[in-house]
Every structure is written in C-alpha cells, then in structure tokens.
Amino acid sequence: MHSQTKQGIVQQYFNNLKSFFKSKDKADNPKPPYRTRKFNKVIYKKSAIKLKDNNILRLSNGRGATPLKIRTSSLNQRPKYAEIIYHSKENRYKLHVVVNIENKQIDYDNNKTLAIDLGQIHPMVTFDGEKSLIYNGGKLNSFIRFRNKELAKLQTKISKCQKFSNRWKKLNRGKKKLLLKSKNKIMDVLKKYTSHLISYCIKKKVSTIVIGNIKGIRENINFGTKTNQKLHQWIFKQITDMIEYKGESVDIKVDYQEERYTS
C-alpha cells in the first residue's frame, strides 16, 4: 500500500473521531468511527496517481506492489484525489476521482433580464420577456405535508413518554431521522429546480436575474394557525441562496426588487 494511502486512512479516522466528539453535545446517540470488517475504501492521494498518455490511469500501491491500471476516455487531466469504494447495492467496486474544473464565466454584452416571482404553491415562476416558466410545487409541498403529519404523530407519542426513557430516546431518534430524510428530499427538489433555471439562463444568454424581495414577510403576522404555519415553513431563503451561488459561478448577476404595495 502506498505511504500516502496509509496516511489518508489515518487522517480519515481522526477526522471522523473529531466529528464524533463535536456531535456528542448535539446528538442523542452518536456513533464513534469504527473499521468495517470488509470492503474498506482505499484512498489515493495525488502523489500516488498518474495519468499516462494512452489514457491509462495508474494508481500506485507502494514499492514492490503491482499498481492498479484503469483505462479511461473521459479524463483530460491528472486527478488530485481518488477513492475506490465498494457499492453493496450493485455488488461491485467503483472508482471516485476529484479533478479541478474551472467555472465557466459568461460575459454577455446585453441587459437581458429574467424575473422570478417566489410563491408557496409554486416555488418559482419566471419570465424573461419571451417565455414563462412555472416550477411546479406539487412534489415539494407533498414532502412538507408528509413531514408535518408524521412529525405531529411523533410529537404526540414523545409527549406521553418519560424524558430520557428508552422509548423517549427511540422516538427522538425516529424524529431526527424523519427530519433529516425530509430535508434531503426537499433540498434535492430545490437543487434540481435551481440548476434547471441557471441552465436556462445560460441557454438564453440572460445576464441578470431579478428576484422579488419578500424579506420580513413573516414578521408580525396573524392570519390563522394554518396560514401562519405555511408562511413560517416557506423555504424561499434556501431558493434565493442557491440561485445566488449558482448564478455567481457562471457570472450571472442576481438583484432584488422590493415587492411592497405591488398587489
């Protein structure tokens, strides 16, 4: 085994250990790092990786050991990091590599603008002067409704348990698992929607995105329990944050327009 591979395994263990001690104050039952009995991942750092002229990726396994050679057609630069990971569902090993990719900078000499109206039923409705796009919120809202429904059931059960009892701990673990799974599903939809939006802007050569500024919309509201809940669970900040950093990566400017007294 290459010396850098050994170092990488040790570093990974201590990083996991550090993360474990940090999570002890936040999680009920954090799991310390442990070595799996088999199928441990193999790490290759840059010094152990070479890309030959004939598109052969050579991974060194240390002096005197046979190197691993993989033919590739998609790599045009030497990876700076690689991992061989066993995927149990597919019952095979896969090579994961990390390469440097420069962000594509767009310099359009125009004032083409795309406007975005944020909403609760549909997270985004856009218009660029020619075409409107409606990002359907059906799946997104169904995830939120399911989370609220299951969370209410768990909260009712937890309230009937003695604090720190085994059942209380078990239900709280279930609650955290539910919230994490729901968050991942919601973020997955938002990432796909915002990626599609930025791709559309690149295709249409849009240089500026204008978003309605609804900051402070939740302050001093009292529209009833259900409406208040919907407003407080509105995830417009996550959407605007994603649009900002994805737009910045391709040099698309993002501005905000005040929406007060427009309806």
C-alpha positions in Angstrom: 0.0 0.0 0.0 1.3 3.5 -0.9 2.5 5.6 2.1 0.1 8.4 1.2 -2.8 5.9 1.2 -1.9 4.8 4.7 -1.7 8.4 5.8 -5.1 9.1 4.2 -6.7 6.3 6.1 -5.3 7.5 9.4 -6.3 11.1 8.7 -9.8 10.0 7.8 -10.1 8.1 11.1 -9.1 11.1 13.2 -11.4 13.4 11.2 -14.3 11.1 12.0 -13.2 10.9 15.6 -13.1 14.7 15.8 -16.6 14.9 14.3 -17.8 12.3 16.8 -16.7 14.4 19.8 -18.3 17.5 18.3 -21.6 15.7 17.8 -21.8 14.4 21.4 -23.4 17.6 22.6 -26.0 17.7 19.8 -26.9 14.1 19.1 -28.6 11.6 21.5 -26.6 8.6 20.5 -23.6 9.4 18.2 -21.7 6.5 16.8 -17.9 6.5 17.1 -15.9 5.7 14.0 -15.1 2.0 13.5 -13.4 -0.1 11.0 -15.7 -2.3 8.8 -14.8 -5.9 8.6 -14.5 -5.8 4.9 -14.9 -3.6 1.9 -13.0 -0.6 3.4 -12.4 2.2 0.9 -8.9 2.7 -0.5 -7.6 6.3 -0.7 -5.2 7.5 -3.3 -3.6 11.0 -3.0 -2.1 13.0 -5.8 1.4 11.6 -5.4 0.1 8.1 -6.0 -1.9 9.0 -9.2 -0.5 9.2 -12.7 -2.3 9.7 -16.0 -0.5 8.1 -18.9 -0.5 9.4 -22.5 -2.6 6.4 -23.6 -5.4 7.4 -21.2 -4.4 4.8 -18.6 -4.9 5.9 -15.0 -2.2 4.4 -12.8 -2.8 4.1 -9.1 0.3 3.2 -7.1 0.0 0.6 -4.4 3.5 1.1 -3.0 7.0 0.0 -3.8 7.2 -3.6 -5.0 3.4 -3.9 -5.3 1.5 -4.2 -8.6 -0.1 -0.8 -9.5 -3.8 -0.6 -10.4 -4.3 0.4 -14.0 -7.6 1.7 -15.3 -8.3 2.7 -18.9 -10.3 5.9 -19.2 -11.6 8.1 -22.1 -13.2 10.9 -20.2 -10.2 12.3 -18.1 -8.1 15.0 -19.7 -6.1 15.9 -16.6 -4.5 14.2 -13.7 -6.9 13.7 -10.7 -5.8 15.2 -7.4 -7.6 12.6 -5.3 -9.2 9.2 -5.8 -11.1 6.6 -3.8 -12.1 3.0 -4.5 -15.4 2.3 -2.8 -17.5 -0.8 -2.6 -21.1 -0.3 -3.5 -23.1 -3.0 -1.8 -26.3 -2.5 -3.7 -24.5 -3.0 -7.0 -22.1 -5.6 -5.6 -19.1 -4.0 -7.2 -16.2 -1.5 -6.7 -16.3 1.9 -8.2 -13.5 4.5 -8.6 -14.3 8.0 -7.5 -11.9 10.8 -8.6 -11.6 14.5 -7.9 -10.4 16.9 -10.6 -10.1 20.7 -10.9 -12.8 22.2 -13.0 -12.8 25.9 -13.8 -16.1 27.7 -13.6 -17.5 28.8 -16.9 -17.5 32.6 -17.0 -20.2 34.3 -19.1 -19.6 37.8 -20.4 -22.8 38.8 -22.3 -22.8 42.4 -23.6 -26.5 42.8 -23.1 -29.1 43.7 -20.5 -31.3 40.6 -20.8 -33.1 40.0 -17.6 -35.1 37.2 -16.1 -37.6 38.0 -13.4 -38.6 35.5 -10.6 -41.7 35.6 -8.5 -41.4 33.3 -5.4 -44.5 31.5 -4.2 -45.8 28.9 -1.8 -47.8 26.7 -4.2 -45.3 27.1 -7.0 -41.8 27.9 -5.6 -40.8 29.9 -8.7 -42.5 31.5 -11.7 -40.1 33.1 -14.1 -40.4 35.4 -17.2 -37.6 36.6 -19.5 -39.7 38.8 -21.8 -40.4 35.9 -24.2 -41.3 32.8 -22.2 -42.7 32.0 -18.8 -41.6 29.0 -16.7 -43.6 27.6 -13.8 -41.7 25.3 -11.4 -44.5 23.1 -10.1 -44.6 22.8 -6.3 -46.7 19.7 -6.1 -44.0 17.2 -5.1 -42.2 19.8 -2.9 -45.4 20.6 -0.9 -46.3 16.9 -0.6 -42.9 16.3 1.1 -43.6 19.2 3.5 -47.2 18.0 4.3 -45.9 14.4 4.9 -43.2 15.7 7.3 -45.7 17.8 9.2 -48.2 14.9 9.5 -45.6 12.3 10.7 -43.9 14.9 13.0 -47.2 15.6 14.7 -47.7 11.9 15.4 -44.2 11.5 16.8 -44.6 14.6 19.0 -47.8 13.2 20.5 -46.1 10.0 21.3 -43.0 11.7 22.7 -45.1 13.9 25.0 -46.6 10.8 26.7 -43.1 9.3 27.4 -40.9 9.9 30.4 -38.0 12.1 29.5 -34.8 10.1 28.7 -36.5 6.8 28.9 -35.6 4.1 26.3 -38.8 4.8 24.4 -38.3 8.6 24.6 -34.8 8.1 23.1 -36.1 5.8 20.4 -38.8 8.2 19.3 -36.4 11.1 19.3 -34.1 9.1 17.0 -37.0 8.5 14.7 -37.9 12.2 14.8 -34.3 13.2 13.8 -34.3 10.6 11.1 -37.6 11.9 9.7 -36.4 15.5 9.7 -33.1 14.6 8.0 -34.8 12.5 5.3 -37.4 15.2 4.7 -34.8 17.9 4.4 -32.8 15.8 1.9 -35.8 15.3 -0.2 -36.8 19.0 -0.2 -33.2 20.1 -0.9 -33.0 17.6 -3.8 -36.0 19.2 -5.5 -34.7 22.7 -4.9 -31.3 21.9 -6.3 -32.8 20.4 -9.5 -35.1 23.4 -10.0 -32.3 26.0 -9.5 -29.9 24.0 -11.7 -32.5 23.9 -14.5 -33.1 27.7 -14.0 -29.4 28.5 -14.4 -29.0 26.2 -17.4 -32.0 28.0 -19.0 -30.4 31.4 -18.3 -27.1 30.3 -19.9 -29.0 29.0 -22.9 -31.0 32.2 -23.3 -27.9 34.4 -22.5 -29.5 36.0 -19.5 -27.1 38.4 -17.7 -29.2 39.4 -14.8 -31.8 37.6 -12.6 -34.2 39.8 -10.6 -36.0 38.3 -7.6 -38.8 39.8 -5.7 -37.6 40.8 -2.2 -40.0 39.4 0.4 -37.7 39.7 3.4 -39.6 40.3 6.6 -42.9 38.8 5.3 -43.2 36.6 8.4 -42.9 39.5 10.9 -46.0 40.4 12.9 -48.3 38.1 11.1 -51.6 36.7 12.4 -53.6 35.0 9.6 -54.7 32.0 11.5 -52.8 28.8 12.5 -52.7 27.1 9.1 -51.6 30.2 7.2 -49.1 31.2 9.8 -47.6 27.7 9.6 -47.4 27.8 5.8 -45.6 31.2 5.9 -43.1 30.1 8.5 -42.3 27.0 6.6 -41.9 28.8 3.3 -38.4 27.9 2.0 -37.8 31.0 -0.2 -34.4 31.8 1.5 -33.0 28.4 0.5 -34.1 29.0 -3.1 -32.6 32.5 -3.3 -29.3 31.3 -1.7 -29.0 28.6 -4.3 -29.7 30.9 -7.2 -27.1 33.4 -5.8 -24.2 31.0 -5.6 -25.1 29.1 -8.8 -25.5 32.4 -10.7 -22.2 33.7 -9.3 -20.4 30.6 -10.5 -21.3 31.4 -14.1 -21.1 35.2 -13.8 -24.9 35.9 -13.8 -25.8 38.9 -11.6 -28.6 38.5 -9.1 -30.6 41.6 -7.9 -33.6 42.0 -5.6 -36.7 44.2 -6.3 -38.9 45.4 -3.5 -42.4 44.0 -3.7 -44.3 46.1 -1.2 -47.5 47.7 -2.4 -47.4 45.8 -5.7 -50.6 43.8 -5.1 
